[in-house]
Amino acid sequence: MKTKELSHAAQNLVIYVRNECEIYDRYTLEAVAMVVKAKCTNDINGARLDDVTAWDNLSFWIGWQTVTKKAIQAAAKLVRKYDHITPTAADIEAATKVYAANIIDKAKYQIRRDKQEKLGRLKHELQNYIDNASFGLPETRRRNMILLHWDIRKFERELQNA
């Protein structure tokens, strides 16, 4: 759902949820961490984040629902306080869907960044093996270098497919 299709109250909710630093620090970061952890441990029903919409992925997730509900409630208080508008249930639902999509986007970025950092560490470790040719027993060193090459190729393929 695009922000332009939302009512005025729902647009204000989305703006406050995205831009209010207290809401971001208290709720959004926690929700992103939950999604990243769930994706890394395959708690999202084994589905890739691209396969299903953000709302379908997260609507069942009780911990995430609690965080989202609190974030939307905090934003609704700000909308009532500063804009003098009372969001309806439809406004809250629409804003929650946009917020869920935003969380998924942030989680995808975080997962990709983590993989890139791990790839950099693996390449650095491989370079250390190459630089220190006398490091360890020859058969162990060769095996470790082969394993590192495999891990590097695996992460490069994952980053290309993502």
Contact map, one row per residue, 1 for C-alpha under 8 A:
111010000000000000000000000000000000000000000000000000000000000000000000000000000000000000000100110000000000000000000000000000000000000000000000000000000000000000
111111000000000000000000000000000000000000000000000000000000000000000000000000000000000000000000010000000000000000000000000000000000000000000000000000000000000000
111111000010000000000000000000000000000000000000000000000000000000000000000000000000000000000000010000000000000000000000000000000000000000000000000000000000000000
011111000010000000000000000000000000000000000000000000000000000000000000000000000000000000000000000000000000000000000000000000000000000000000000000000000000000000
111111100000000000000000000000000000000000000000000000000000000000000000000000000000000000000000000000000000000000000000000000000000000000000000000000000000000000
011111111110000000000000000000000000000000000000000000000000000000000000000000000000000000100110000000000000000000000000000000000000000000000000000000000000000000
000011111110000000000000000000000000000000000000000000000000000000000000000000000000000000100000000000000000000000000000000000000000000000000000000000000000000000
000001111111000000000000000000000000000000000000000000000000000000000000000000000000000000000000000000000000000000000000000000000000000000000000000000000000000000
000001111111100000000000000000000000000000000000000000000000000000000000000000100000111000100000000000000000000000000000000000000000000000000000000000000000000000
000001111111110000000000000000000000000000000000000000000000000000000000000000000000001000110110000000000000000000000000000000000000000000000000000000000000000000
001101111111111000000000000000000000000000000000000000000000000000000000000000000000000000000010000000000000000000000000000000000000000000000000000000000000000000
000000011111111100000000000000000000000000000000000000000000000000000000000000100000000000000000000000000000000000000000000000000000000000000000000000000000000000
000000001111111110000000000000000000000000000000000000000000000000000001001100100000000000010010000000000000000000000000000000000000000000000000000000000000000000
000000000111111111000000000000000000000000000000000000000000000000000000001000000000000000000010011000000000000000000000000000000000000000000000000000000000000000
000000000011111111110000000000000000000000000000000000000000000000000000000000000000000000000000000000000000000000000000000000000000000000000000000000000000000000
000000000001111111110010000000000000000000000000000000000000000000000000001001100000000000000000000000000000000000000000000000000000000000000000000000000000000000
000000000000111111110011000000000000000000000000000000000000000000000011001000000000000000000000001000000000000000000000000000000000000000000000000000000000000000
000000000000011111110011000000000000000000000000000000000000000000000000000000000000000000000000001000000000000000000000000000000000000000000000000000000000000000
000000000000001111111001000000000000000000000000000000000000000000000000000000000000000000000000000000000000000000000000000000000000000000000000000000000000000000
000000000000001111111111000000000000000000000000000000000000000000000000000000000000000000000000000000000000000000000000000000000000000000000000000000000000000000
000000000000000000111111100000000000000000000000000000000000000000000000000000000000000000000000000000000000000000000000000000000000000000000000000000000000000000
000000000000000000011111110000000000000000000000000000000000000000000000000000000000000000000000000000000000000000000000000000000000000000000000000000000000000000
000000000000000111011111111100000000000000000000000000000000000000000010011000000000000000000000000000000000000000000000000000000000000000000000000000000000000000
000000000000000011111111111110000000000000000000000000000000000000000000000000000000000000000000000000000000000000000000000000000000000000000000000000000000000000
000000000000000000001111111111000000000000000000000000000000000000000000000000000000000000000000000000000000000000000000000000000000000000000000000000000000000000
000000000000000000000111111111000000000000000000000000000000000000000000000000000000000000000000000000000000000000000000000000000000000000000000000000000000000000
000000000000000000000011111111100000000000000000000000000000000000110110000000000000000000000000000000000000000000000000000000000000000000000000000000000000000000
000000000000000000000011111111110000000000000000000000000000000000110010000000000000000000000000000000100000000000000000000000000000000000000000000000000000000000
000000000000000000000001111111111000000000000000000000000000000000000000000000000000000000000000000000000000000000000000000000000000000000000000000000000000000000
000000000000000000000000111111111100000000000000000000000000000000100000000000000000000000000000000000000000000000000000000000000000000000000000000000000000000000
000000000000000000000000001111111110000000000000000000000000000100110000000000000000000000000000000000100000000000000000000000000000000000000000000000000000000000
000000000000000000000000000111111111000000000000000000000000000000000000000000000000000000000000000000110110000000000000000000000000000000000000000000000000000000
000000000000000000000000000011111111100000000000000000000000000000000000000000000000000000000000000000000010000000000000000000000000000000000000000000000000000000
000000000000000000000000000001111111110000000000000000000000000100000000000000000000000000000000000000000000000000000000000000000000000000000000000000000000000000
000000000000000000000000000000111111111000000000000000000000000000000000000000000000000000000000000000110010000000000000000000000000000000000000000000000000000000
000000000000000000000000000000011111111100000000000000000000000000000000000000000000000000000000000000000011011000000000000000000000000000000000000000000000000000
000000000000000000000000000000001111111110000000000000000000000000000000000000000000000000000000000000000000000000000000000000000000000000000000000000000000000000
000000000000000000000000000000000111111111110000000000000000000000000000000000000000000000000000000000000000000000000000000000000000000000000000000000000000000000
000000000000000000000000000000000011111111110001100000000000000000000000000000000000000000000000000000000000000000000000000000000000000000000000000000000000000000
000000000000000000000000000000000001111111100000000000000000000000000000000000000000000000000000000000000000000000000000000000000000000000000000000000000000000000
000000000000000000000000000000000000111111100000000000000000000000000000000000000000000000000000000000000000000000000000000000000000000000000000000000000000000000
000000000000000000000000000000000000011111111110000000000000000000000000000000000000000000000000000000000000000000000000000000000000000000000000000000000000000000
000000000000000000000000000000000000011111111100000000000000000000000000000000000000000000000000000000000000000000000000000000000000000000000000000000000000000000
000000000000000000000000000000000000011001111111000000001100000000000000000000000000000000000000000000000000000000000000000000000000000000000000000000000000000000
000000000000000000000000000000000000000001111110000000000000000000000000000000000000000000000000000000000000000000000000000000000000000000000000000000000000000000
000000000000000000000000000000000000000001111111000000000000000000000000000000000000000000000000000000000000000000000000000000000000000000000000000000000000000000
000000000000000000000000000000000000000001011111101100000000000000000000000000000000000000000000000000000000000000000000000000000000000000000000000000000000000000
000000000000000000000000000000000000001000010111111100000000000000000000000000000000000000000000000000000000000000000000000000000000000000000000000000000000000000
000000000000000000000000000000000000001000000011111111001000000000000000000000000000000000000000000000010001000000000000000000000000000000000000000000000000000000
000000000000000000000000000000000000000000000001111110000000000000000000000000000000000000000000000000000000000000000000000000000000000000000000000000000000000000
000000000000000000000000000000000000000000000011111110000000000000000000000000000000000000000000000000000000000000000000000000000000000000000000000000000000000000
000000000000000000000000000000000000000000000011111111011000000000000000000000000000000000000000000000000000000000000000000000000000000000000000000000000000000000
000000000000000000000000000000000000000000000000111111111000000000000000000000000000000000000000000010000000000000000000000000000000000000000000000000000000000000
000000000000000000000000000000000000000000000000100111111100000000000000000000000000000000000000100110010000000000000000000000000000000000000000000000000000000000
000000000000000000000000000000000000000000000000000011111110000000000000000000000000000000000000100110000000000000000000000000000000000000000000000000000000000000
000000000000000000000000000000000000000000000000000111111111000000000000000000000000000000000000000000000000000000000000000000000000000000000000000000000000000000
000000000000000000000000000000000000000000010000100111111111000000000000000000000000000000000000000000000000000000000000000000000000000000000000000000000000000000
000000000000000000000000000000000000000000010000000001111111100110000000000000000000000000000000000100000000000000000000000000000000000000000000000000000000000000
000000000000000000000000000000000000000000000000000000111111110010000000000000000000000000000000000000000000000000000000000000000000000000000000000000000000000000
000000000000000000000000000000000000000000000000000000011111110010000000000000000000000000000000000000000000000000000000000000000000000000000000000000000000000000
000000000000000000000000000000000000000000000000000000000111111110000000000000000000000000000000000000000000000000000000000000000000000000000000000000000000000000
000000000000000000000000000000000000000000000000000000000011111111000000000000000000000000000000000000000000000000000000000000000000000000000000000000000000000000
000000000000000000000000000000000000000000000000000000000000111111100000000000000000000000000000000000000000000000000000000000000000000000000000000000000000000000
000000000000000000000000000000100100000000000000000000000100111111110000000000000000000000000000000000000000000000000000000000000000000000000000000000000000000000
000000000000000000000000000000000000000000000000000000000111111111111000000000000000000000000000000000000000000000000000000000000000000000000000000000000000000000
000000000000000000000000000000000000000000000000000000000000011111111100000000000000000000000000000000000000000000000000000000000000000000000000000000000000000000
000000000000000000000000001101100000000000000000000000000000001111111110000000000000000000000000000000000000000000000000000000000000000000000000000000000000000000
000000000000000000000000001100100000000000000000000000000000000111111111000000000000000000000001001000000000000000000000000000000000000000000000000000000000000000
000000000000000000000000000000000000000000000000000000000000000011111111100000000000000000000000000000000000000000000000000000000000000000000000000000000000000000
000000000000000000000000001000000000000000000000000000000000000001111111110000000000000000000000000000000000000000000000000000000000000000000000000000000000000000
000000000000000010000010001100000000000000000000000000000000000000111111111000000000000000000000000000000000000000000000000000000000000000000000000000000000000000
000000000000100010000000000000000000000000000000000000000000000000011111111100000000000000010011000000000000000000000000000000000000000000000000000000000000000000
000000000000000000000000000000000000000000000000000000000000000000001111111110000000000000000000000000000000000000000000000000000000000000000000000000000000000000
000000000000000000000010000000000000000000000000000000000000000000000111111111000000000000000000000000000000000000000000000000000000000000000000000000000000000000
000000000000110110000010000000000000000000000000000000000000000000000011111111100000000000000000000000000000000000000000000000000000000000000000000000000000000000
000000000000100000000000000000000000000000000000000000000000000000000001111111110000011000000000000000000000000000000000000000000000000000000000000000000000000000
000000000000000000000000000000000000000000000000000000000000000000000000111111111000000000000000000000000000000000000000000000000000000000000000000000000000000000
000000000000000100000000000000000000000000000000000000000000000000000000011111111110000000000000000000000000000000000000000000000000000000000000000000000000000000
000000001001100100000000000000000000000000000000000000000000000000000000001111111111111000000000000000000000000000000000000000000000000000000000000000000000000000
000000000000000000000000000000000000000000000000000000000000000000000000000111111111111000000000000000000000000000000000000000000000000000000000000000000000000000
000000000000000000000000000000000000000000000000000000000000000000000000000011111111000000000000000000000000000000000000000000000000000000000000000000000000000000
000000000000000000000000000000000000000000000000000000000000000000000000000001111111000000000000000000000000000000000000000000000000000000000000000000000000000000
000000000000000000000000000000000000000000000000000000000000000000000000000001111111100000000000000000000000000000000000000000000000000000000000000000000000000000
000000000000000000000000000000000000000000000000000000000000000000000000000000111111110000000000000000000000000000000000000000000000000000000000000000000000000000
000000001000000000000000000000000000000000000000000000000000000000000000000000110011111000000000000000000000000000000000000000000000000000000000000000000000000000
000000001000000000000000000000000000000000000000000000000000000000000000000100110001111100000000000000000000000000000000000000000000000000000000000000000000000000
000000001100000000000000000000000000000000000000000000000000000000000000000100110000111111110000000000000000000000000000000000000000000000000000000000000000000000
000000000000000000000000000000000000000000000000000000000000000000000000000000000000011111110000000000000000000000000000000000000000000000000000000000000000000000
000000000000000000000000000000000000000000000000000000000000000000000000000000000000001111111000000000000000000000000000000000000000000000000000000000000000000000
000000000000000000000000000000000000000000000000000000000000000000000000000000000000001111111100000000000000000000000000000000000000000000000000000000000000000000
000001101100000000000000000000000000000000000000000000000000000000000000000000000000001111111110000000000000000000000000000000000000000000000000000000000000000000
000000000100100000000000000000000000000000000000000000000000000000000001000000000000001111111111000000000000000000000000000000000000000000000000000000000000000000
000000000000000000000000000000000000000000000000000000000000000000000000000000000000000011111111100000000000000000000000000000000000000000000000000000000000000000
100001000100000000000000000000000000000000000000000000000000000000000000000000000000000001111111110000000000000000000000000000000000000000000000000000000000000000
000001000110110000000000000000000000000000000000000000000000000000000001000000000000000000111111111000000000000000000000000000000000000000000000000000000000000000
000000000000000000000000000000000000000000000000000000000000000000010001000000000000000000011111111100000000000000000000000000000000000000000000000000000000000000
100000000000000000000000000000000000000000000000000001100000000000000000000000000000000000001111111110000000000000000000000000000000000000000000000000000000000000
111000000000010000000000000000000000000000000000000000000000000000000000000000000000000000000111111111000000000000000000000000000000000000000000000000000000000000
000000000000010011000000000000000000000000000000000000000000000000010000000000000000000000000011111111100000000000000000000000000000000000000000000000000000000000
000000000000000000000000000000000000000000000000000001100100000000000000000000000000000000000001111111110000000000000000000000000000000000000000000000000000000000
000000000000000000000000000000000000000000000000000011100000000000000000000000000000000000000000111111111000000000000000000000000000000000000000000000000000000000
000000000000000000000000000000000000000000000000000000000000000000000000000000000000000000000000011111111100000000000000000000000000000000000000000000000000000000
000000000000000000000000000100110010000000000000000000000000000000000000000000000000000000000000001111111110000000000000000000000000000000000000000000000000000000
000000000000000000000000000000010010000000000000100001000000000000000000000000000000000000000000000111111111000000000000000000000000000000000000000000000000000000
000000000000000000000000000000000000000000000000000000000000000000000000000000000000000000000000000011111111100000000000000000000000000000000000000000000000000000
000000000000000000000000000000010000000000000000000000000000000000000000000000000000000000000000000001111111110000000000000000000000000000000000000000000000000000
000000000000000000000000000000011011000000000000000000000000000000000000000000000000000000000000000000111111111000000000000000000000000000000000000000000000000000
000000000000000000000000000000000001000000000000100000000000000000000000000000000000000000000000000000011111111100000000000000000000000000000000000000000000000000
000000000000000000000000000000000000000000000000000000000000000000000000000000000000000000000000000000001111111110000000000000000000000000000000000000000000000000
000000000000000000000000000000000001000000000000000000000000000000000000000000000000000000000000000000000111111111000000000000000000000000000000000000000000000000
000000000000000000000000000000000001000000000000000000000000000000000000000000000000000000000000000000000011111111100000000000000000000000000000000000000000000000
000000000000000000000000000000000000000000000000000000000000000000000000000000000000000000000000000000000001111111110000000000000000000000000000000000000000001001
000000000000000000000000000000000000000000000000000000000000000000000000000000000000000000000000000000000000111111111000000000000000000000000000000000000000000000
000000000000000000000000000000000000000000000000000000000000000000000000000000000000000000000000000000000000011111111100000000000000000000000000000000000000000000
000000000000000000000000000000000000000000000000000000000000000000000000000000000000000000000000000000000000001111111110000000000000000000000000000000000010001000
000000000000000000000000000000000000000000000000000000000000000000000000000000000000000000000000000000000000000111111111000000000000000000000000000000000010001000
000000000000000000000000000000000000000000000000000000000000000000000000000000000000000000000000000000000000000011111111100000000000000000000000000000000000000000
000000000000000000000000000000000000000000000000000000000000000000000000000000000000000000000000000000000000000001111111110000000000000000000000000000000000000000
000000000000000000000000000000000000000000000000000000000000000000000000000000000000000000000000000000000000000000111111111000000000000000000000000000010011000000
000000000000000000000000000000000000000000000000000000000000000000000000000000000000000000000000000000000000000000011111111100000000000000000000000000000000000000
000000000000000000000000000000000000000000000000000000000000000000000000000000000000000000000000000000000000000000001111111110000000000000000000000000000000000000
000000000000000000000000000000000000000000000000000000000000000000000000000000000000000000000000000000000000000000000111111111000000000000000000000100110000000000
000000000000000000000000000000000000000000000000000000000000000000000000000000000000000000000000000000000000000000000011111111100000000000000000000100010000000000
000000000000000000000000000000000000000000000000000000000000000000000000000000000000000000000000000000000000000000000001111111110000000000000000000000000000000000
000000000000000000000000000000000000000000000000000000000000000000000000000000000000000000000000000000000000000000000000111111111000000000000000000000000000000000
000000000000000000000000000000000000000000000000000000000000000000000000000000000000000000000000000000000000000000000000011111111100000000000000100110000000000000
000000000000000000000000000000000000000000000000000000000000000000000000000000000000000000000000000000000000000000000000001111111110000000000000000000000000000000
000000000000000000000000000000000000000000000000000000000000000000000000000000000000000000000000000000000000000000000000000111111111000000000000000000000000000000
000000000000000000000000000000000000000000000000000000000000000000000000000000000000000000000000000000000000000000000000000011111111101000001000100000000000000000
000000000000000000000000000000000000000000000000000000000000000000000000000000000000000000000000000000000000000000000000000001111111100000000000000000000000000000
000000000000000000000000000000000000000000000000000000000000000000000000000000000000000000000000000000000000000000000000000000111111100000000000000000000000000000
000000000000000000000000000000000000000000000000000000000000000000000000000000000000000000000000000000000000000000000000000000011111111000000000000000000000000000
000000000000000000000000000000000000000000000000000000000000000000000000000000000000000000000000000000000000000000000000000000001111111000000000000000000000000000
000000000000000000000000000000000000000000000000000000000000000000000000000000000000000000000000000000000000000000000000000000000001111111000000000000000000000000
000000000000000000000000000000000000000000000000000000000000000000000000000000000000000000000000000000000000000000000000000000001001111110001000000000000000000000
000000000000000000000000000000000000000000000000000000000000000000000000000000000000000000000000000000000000000000000000000000000000011111011000000000000000000000
000000000000000000000000000000000000000000000000000000000000000000000000000000000000000000000000000000000000000000000000000000000000011111111000000000000000000000
000000000000000000000000000000000000000000000000000000000000000000000000000000000000000000000000000000000000000000000000000000000000010111111100000000000000000000
000000000000000000000000000000000000000000000000000000000000000000000000000000000000000000000000000000000000000000000000000000000000000011111110000000000000000000
000000000000000000000000000000000000000000000000000000000000000000000000000000000000000000000000000000000000000000000000000000000000000111111111000000000000000000
000000000000000000000000000000000000000000000000000000000000000000000000000000000000000000000000000000000000000000000000000000001000001111111111100000000000000000
000000000000000000000000000000000000000000000000000000000000000000000000000000000000000000000000000000000000000000000000000000000000000001111111110000000000000000
000000000000000000000000000000000000000000000000000000000000000000000000000000000000000000000000000000000000000000000000000000000000000000111111111000000000000000
000000000000000000000000000000000000000000000000000000000000000000000000000000000000000000000000000000000000000000000000000000000000000000011111111100000000000000
000000000000000000000000000000000000000000000000000000000000000000000000000000000000000000000000000000000000000000000000000001001000000000001111111110000000000000
000000000000000000000000000000000000000000000000000000000000000000000000000000000000000000000000000000000000000000000000000000000000000000000111111111000000000000
000000000000000000000000000000000000000000000000000000000000000000000000000000000000000000000000000000000000000000000000000000000000000000000011111111100000000000
000000000000000000000000000000000000000000000000000000000000000000000000000000000000000000000000000000000000000000000000011001000000000000000001111111110000000000
000000000000000000000000000000000000000000000000000000000000000000000000000000000000000000000000000000000000000000000000000001000000000000000000111111111000000000
000000000000000000000000000000000000000000000000000000000000000000000000000000000000000000000000000000000000000000000000000000000000000000000000011111111100000000
000000000000000000000000000000000000000000000000000000000000000000000000000000000000000000000000000000000000000000000000010000000000000000000000001111111110000000
000000000000000000000000000000000000000000000000000000000000000000000000000000000000000000000000000000000000000000000010011000000000000000000000000111111111000000
000000000000000000000000000000000000000000000000000000000000000000000000000000000000000000000000000000000000000000000000000000000000000000000000000011111111100000
000000000000000000000000000000000000000000000000000000000000000000000000000000000000000000000000000000000000000000000000000000000000000000000000000001111111110000
000000000000000000000000000000000000000000000000000000000000000000000000000000000000000000000000000000000000000000110010000000000000000000000000000000111111111000
000000000000000000000000000000000000000000000000000000000000000000000000000000000000000000000000000000000000000000000010000000000000000000000000000000011111111100
000000000000000000000000000000000000000000000000000000000000000000000000000000000000000000000000000000000000000000000000000000000000000000000000000000001111111110
000000000000000000000000000000000000000000000000000000000000000000000000000000000000000000000000000000000000000000000000000000000000000000000000000000000111111111
000000000000000000000000000000000000000000000000000000000000000000000000000000000000000000000000000000000000000100110000000000000000000000000000000000000011111111
000000000000000000000000000000000000000000000000000000000000000000000000000000000000000000000000000000000000000000000000000000000000000000000000000000000001111111
000000000000000000000000000000000000000000000000000000000000000000000000000000000000000000000000000000000000000000000000000000000000000000000000000000000000111111
000000000000000000000000000000000000000000000000000000000000000000000000000000000000000000000000000000000000000100000000000000000000000000000000000000000000011111
